[in-house]
Amino acid sequence: MVDSIFPTPLFAEKVAFDFTPVADYVGAIDYLFLLAVAIWGAYCCVILWRRMAQLQFSSEDEQDAFLEETERLLDQSKSSELIELCEGDFRCIPQLTLIGFKNRHISHAKLKTLLVERFQRDVLSELDYRISWIQTIIKAAPMLGLFGTVIGMMGAFSKLSAATEVSPDKLASDIMLALITTACGLSIAIPLVLATASFHVRLGRLEDFIGSGLTRLLEILKK
């Protein structure tokens, strides 16, 4: 009686969900995200590279020449010429010179603290912001690649479960999605890792370069 109400074939029938359309759709979105993070990473690298180049003099001799000119103008009490010289130059030392000149009435210790804080807040914080974005992309790109790998393999296994025999060409698109997204994620992350290492080296040199100039500037302003 039970068999007549609930026939066995009803439960024996195997229903497989076709995941292929979902895999194609999500895979396309994953490609778009990979493209977006690649563009943003390249943009941050270009901006960071240009910003570091704009913040310092091309050589130590050029920086020393500027500081000598600053000392000469201060000795001759040519305040307007010194302000004009610094206002048109957006590199670190000229801007710090302008801030130090306008606050030269405070004590040497307070002036040093002020200039160091302004350098850290206006310069280093901006550079750290860009570097942090690059480091975020370094972490996100392989994860997006891994996500594409999972989606591609889910699509492949969905086709395998839906039929007793599946030709290799039907699995090729899903396997290619898995491999290409993984390769794209690594291709984005690896150059950015090397670029970040280079930026940290340049940032250390920038700090040393500005630090030596700042020491000389404080000696000039102390007179």
Secondary structure, 3 states (H helix, E strand, C coil): CHHHHCCHHHHHCCCCCCCHHHHHHHHHHHHHHHHHHHHHHHHHHHHHHHHHHHHCCCCHHHHHHHHHHHHHHHHCCCHHHHHHHHHCCCCHHHHHHHHHHHCCCCCHHHHHHHHHHHHHHHHHHHHHHHHHHHHHHHHHHHHHHHHHHHHHHHHHHHHHHHCCCCCHHHHHHHHHHHHHHHHHHHHHHHHHHHHHHHHHHHHHHHHHHHHHHHHHHHHHHHC
